[in-house]
C-alpha cells in the first residue's frame, strides 16, 4: 500500500529529532532522496505534487532512518560525501571530511591560481584520509591552471584509509603513499621531492587528548585521525609543519587545519622556528580560528612576530 511522502517525511523528522539528530528535517529529506535516487530539489517537487512511496521504498527509508536514529553518520549511511566540488566514497573507520575543511581547499586554490609556476606544479596532501583535499585541489587546479602540468601526491598512515583514498583518487591521477606523513624521508617516492614542492596541505589529527570528542557522530571517526598526540593536541600538527618545511621549496605554500584553541601556539612555534614567513591564521564561517597558512622561508633564522588573524 502506497504511503504519502509528506506524511512519511513528517514522521521521519520527528523520529530523528527525538533521537537527538542536529538536523532532523534535512537528514530525513536526504535519506528519502537517496531511496528515490533523485536530487533534493526534485524531492521538493514530488512533495508539492503529493507523491506516494511504494511499500518497498517505505521499508528502505525506514531502514536508513533506524541507522540514523542510532546516530550513524549520514555520510556513512549514504556511502559518499560531497566535498569542494567532488564526490568521495566514505567508509566506516575512516575520517569523514567536514565542510569547514573546504575553506582550506578554497584558500589553497586561490593562492596557487594566482601564482606563476614555470614548470610542473607539485602539491602534497599530508594525512589525506579519504583523499578529500587532494581530490579537491586536482579538480580545482585543472579548472584554473589551464595547460599547466600538475603532480599531486597524498600520504596516509592508516592502511584502511589508504585503500579508500586510492579508490577515490584513482580518477584524479594522484599517487597515494602508505606511510608516516611526519617523516616524508621514509617514503622512497617522496625523497626526490624534498625541497622542491610548491604547496603542502594538511588536515592532520589535532583534537586535544584532554578534551575527547563527545558528539556521537564524531565518535565514529577513528581515534588515529582525531587526536593530536598530546594533551593539547599540537604534537602531530607541529610535526606535520616540520615535514612540510622539509618538502617545500623556498617560497612554497603551506596550509594546515587546526583546533580553534591552537592558533596562538602554532603561529608562535612556526614563526620562531625560522622555517616560515607570512604565518597567518584563517577563520571559519563561525569566526573561529580554523587553519593557518605560511610561506617557506629562504633562510633558517628566528622570525618572531605578532599573530595575524
C-alpha positions, -999 to +999 in steps of 0.1 A: +000+000+000+014+034-010+023+060+017+021+097+013+056+112+010+047+143+031+034+123+060+063+099+059+088+128+060+070+144+089+072+112+108+108+107+098+117+142+110+100+136+143+119+103+148+153+119+141+145+149+163+136+125+192+169+107+186+188+139+191+199+144+155+211+180+149+193+185+115+164+161+115+144+177+087+174+179+063+186+144+071+151+129+066+149+146+032+184+135+022+176+099+031+143+100+012+160+114-019+186+087-016+159+060-016+142+075-046+175+081-064+167+118-070+182+152-061+168+172-032+153+197-055+133+170-072+121+157-038+105+191-031+087+189-064+073+155-055+062+167-021+042+195-038+026+170-061+015+147-033+038+119-043+034+085-026+060+059-017+057+022-025+059-003+003+094-012-007+105+024-008+089+030+026+107-001+041+140+011+026+136+045+041+127+032+075+158+010+075+180+040+068+162+061+094+168+034+120+205+037+114+204+075+116+184+072+149+213+052+162+235+082+152+253+065+124+267+095+105+246+105+075+276+102+052+283+066+062+247+057+055+249+072+021+283+058+015+296+091+000+301+128+007+303+159-014+334+180-008+346+211-026+331+202-059+340+165-059+322+134-046+341+109-025+334+074-012+334+072+026+336+041+048+334+031+085+368+036+102+380+065+080+377+101+090+347+118+073+356+151+056+340+182+072+326+212+054+349+236+072+379+220+055+365+232+022+376+267+033+412+255+034+409+240-001+394+272-014+422+293+000+449+269-014+433+270-048+431+308-047+467+312-038+480+287-063+459+300-092+473+335-086+510+325-088+531+319-119+548+285-120+574+280-147+574+242-145+553+214-132+532+223-101+539+198-073+514+195-044+514+171-015+484+164+009+497+150+042+472+129+063+449+126+033+422+103+049+396+098+022+417+119-002+394+149+001+419+177-001+440+161-028+409+155-050+395+190-044+429+205-054+433+185-085+397+193-096+402+230-089+437+232-104+426+216-136+399+242-138+422+272-132+457+261-142+450+256-179+477+236-196+500+237-166+513+203-156+502+192-121+518+165-099+498+157-068+508+132-040+488+121-009+501+104+022+481+083+047+494+062+076+463+040+081+461+011+057+423+011+056+421+048+048+450+044+023+429+019+004+399+042+003+420+072-007+435+052-036+400+044-048+388+080-045+420+094-061+425+070-089+404+091-113+425+122-104+459+105-111+471+112-076+499+090-062+488+078-028+516+068-004+511+045+027+533+058+054+540+084+081+532+119+069+555+134+095+585+115+080+585+121+042+621+109+041+608+074+049+588+073+017+611+065-013+589+082-039+589+114-019+626+116-012+634+131-046+608+159-040+624+171-007+629+209-010+611+211-044+574+210-036+553+241-044+525+235-019+517+213+011+482+210+026+471+190+056+441+183+078+461+163+105+448+148+137+446+177+161+419+172+188+434+177+223+436+144+241+425+161+273+392+171+255+379+139+239+350+143+214+316+138+228+293+141+197+281+106+188+287+111+151+322+123+156+329+092+177+325+071+145+358+086+133+389+066+143+410+080+171+441+078+149+425+105+127+412+126+155+437+131+183+468+153+180+492+131+200+494+153+231+472+167+258+468+200+239+467+183+205+495+202+189+522+175+187+512+160+154+503+194+138+538+207+147+554+175+133+534+180+101+547+216+099+582+203+102+577+178+075+562+204+052+592+226+058+615+198+045+593+192+015+587+228+003+610+249-019+617+284-006+585+304-010+564+273-011+529+274+003+517+256+035+482+253+047+471+233+077+438+229+096+440+230+134+419+232+165+403+265+174+425+266+206+457+261+187+461+294+167+484+313+191+507+283+200+511+271+164+518+306+149+544+312+176+560+279+170+562+284+132+574+320+135+602+311+159+613+280+140+629+301+113+614+280+086+584+302+079+573+336+067+539+352+064+522+329+090+485+338+090+455+324+108+422+320+089+388+319+104+359+295+097+323+306+090+317+308+128+347+332+131+368+306+149+405+301+141+404+271+118+435+269+097+468+286+091+489+295+060+526+302+057+554+305+032+587+285+034+614+310+043+646+313+023+668+313+055+665+294+087+666+322+112+642+331+140+614+353+128+592+362+157+561+384+151+525+391+160+497+366+153+478+377+122+441+369+121 
